[in-house]
Amino acid sequence: MSEEQIKESIINQIVLIAPDIDPDEILPDKNIQRSLEIDSFDFLKMLTALDVELGVAVPEADYGQVDTLNHMIAYFAKRIVS
């Protein structure tokens, strides 16, 4: 799976949990929760959905590594089994 496909999956999940968000508002280097005002429960729902979709679970200890769109893309890209 390419990084572009991973990015698309992440953005789709963000829009599902926060339908009022315009995908163009998702800045790649800004903290997703703070910049988009997503609470921790919705953030967890998004990570769970991405686990199902991409096959990569994010343990709580790694939440700091998936705080921005770019960090999420890199995190999943390293861990997706081709």
Secondary structure, 3 states (H helix, E strand, C coil): CCHHHHHHHHHHHHHHHCCCCCHHHCCCCCEHHHHHCCCHHHHHHHHHHHHHHHCCCCCHHHHHHHCEHHHHHHHHHHHCCC
